[in-house]
């Protein structure tokens, strides 16, 4: 009897052990089937999921559209305008002057070959230019206001050295707002000057003011270079004149001391001295010509900026683009609602 009971208990124990081995395998198969079902969801199933949860989808799209509409209606409007121009730089005689200076054994600066258009982007970010913007009053919404009032820059007199701090705060604010920007086309050399402002007339006025400032800056830069060149040439004229007079005196003394001699050695020395006089004379004459050209360039008031396309008062705003904002809000709401609906479906299936 005991033997039979032991046999039954052993059989029962083996059965339970088998169930323990079989149960995990079944659970694995079930989980795999669920994964297959989730992975095999078709586009029609997704549409049905969204349709069953259309209220959630509608609420998400409605909320994001309302947020986008509020932003589109309350965001600060921006208007932009631009102009295109080229810089006419003059480098007449620059190569000849360098050759003459090298011939005379003098090093000359190379500033005459500098193109001001290469660094105009730095000029409009400079403190001196921004100070000009801050000093002037601008027409803004039927009123005459300064940039600091338009940009609503707050004054804090509790700071140390508050006047300078406030000034630099205004300068940095103008830089960060990127009211004015300029870029150069590397292929054509065409310069594009753009201005952005919360008012169309202000955007146009900023563009015109900046273009006038650039024109004056380039003219003054070229005049400064021409003046430096003229002073340099004037010094070289004095030196070349002294060298010419010295070589002429040497030639005259040599001829005076060798009037009765016509040996080959004397003739060769005379020819050498004559060449020296001729070279010094040519250097002196060319420096005189370059001096006159430098004076003309220094006194020249011609327009150095040629406008290809002038700025215009913008009619349509640049930002915010309300249609695009609302459209993107709808798409964002649909995507958000779809994620919520699909996540809710997966969560329910996994329970």
Secondary structure, 3 states (H helix, E strand, C coil): CHHHHHHHHHHHHHHHHHHHHHHHHHHHHHHHHHHHHHHCCCHHHHHHHHHHCHHHHHHHHHHHHHHHHHHHHHCCCEEEEEEEEEECCCCCCHHHHHHHHHHCCCCCCCHHHCCHHHHHHHHCCCHHHHHHHHHCEEECCCCEEEHHHHCCCCCCCCCCCHHHHHHHHHHHHHHHHCCEEEEECCCCCCEEEEEEECCHHHHHHHHHHHHHHHHHHHHHHHHHHHHHHHHHHHHHHHHHHHHHHHHHHHHHHHHHHCCCCCCHHHHHHHHHHHHHHHHHHHHHHHHHHHHHHHHHHHHCCCCCEEEEECCCCCCCCCECCHHHHHHHHHHHHHHHHHHHHHHHHHHHHHC
